Structure formats: structure tokens, C-alpha cells
Amino acid sequence: MRCLVVADLHYSLPQLDWLVSAAPQFDLLIFAGDALDIGSIVDFRARSWW
């Protein structure tokens, strides 16, 4: 089993793009830590896609 663990992405779009492209190569994705950046000017509802 191959696991991919990511943490503290803070709504970094380049990192999220990489995650979306890399995830299918793994059996399990563990998304830990902060995903949202509360200081962002983008509304939090627009960032909650998962």
C-alpha cells in the first residue's frame, strides 16, 4: 500500500494542483493539518471544495 501524507497546505493553489495530479498514484491520501488560510481574501466557502 502506498500512502501520501500532506499537511498545512493553507490553500496554496500550486500545491493543491500537485496534490490532485499526484493522488491517483497512491492507495491512501492523508490530509492532515491546516487546509484553509483564514487570512486569505478568498471567501472560505469558495475554498471548501472537499
Backbone torsions as a table, in degrees:
resi	resn	phi	psi	omega
1	MET	NA	133.3	176.8
2	ARG	-107.8	128.0	-178.9
3	CYS	-115.6	141.9	173.8
4	LEU	-118.0	121.4	-180.0
5	VAL	-114.0	125.6	176.9
6	VAL	-127.7	152.6	-179.7
7	ALA	-151.3	153.0	172.1
8	ASP	53.0	52.0	179.3
9	LEU	-76.8	-26.9	175.8
10	HIS	50.9	42.4	176.4
11	TYR	56.6	40.2	174.8
12	SER	-85.2	106.6	-173.3
13	LEU	-59.6	-41.1	177.2
14	PRO	-61.7	-37.4	178.3
15	GLN	-70.7	-37.8	177.0
16	LEU	-66.6	-37.8	176.0
17	ASP	-61.4	-43.6	177.9
18	TRP	-62.0	-42.8	-179.3
19	LEU	-60.5	-44.3	179.6
20	VAL	-62.4	-38.5	-179.3
21	SER	-76.9	-29.9	-176.7
22	ALA	-87.3	-28.9	-172.8
23	ALA	-55.2	-40.4	-178.5
24	PRO	-62.2	-16.1	-179.9
25	GLN	-82.4	-2.6	-175.6
26	PHE	-119.9	155.8	178.5
27	ASP	-85.1	-28.4	-175.9
28	LEU	-140.6	135.0	175.9
29	LEU	-116.4	123.7	177.6
30	ILE	-111.5	117.3	-176.1
31	PHE	-107.4	98.2	-174.5
32	ALA	-110.1	161.7	174.3
33	GLY	77.1	-162.1	-175.5
34	ASP	-80.2	132.5	176.6
35	ALA	-109.0	-26.6	-177.2
36	LEU	-104.5	153.1	176.3
37	ASP	-111.5	106.2	-174.5
38	ILE	-68.5	-15.0	178.4
39	GLY	-90.5	1.8	-177.2
40	SER	-72.5	149.5	176.2
41	ILE	-79.4	-12.7	178.3
42	VAL	-79.1	130.6	-179.6
43	ASP	-56.5	137.4	-176.2
44	PHE	-61.4	-29.2	179.2
45	ARG	-67.2	-30.5	177.6
46	ALA	-73.5	-20.6	-177.6
47	ARG	-94.7	-6.6	-176.4
48	SER	-94.2	67.5	-176.4
49	TRP	-88.0	-12.5	179.6
50	TRP	-100.4	NA	NA
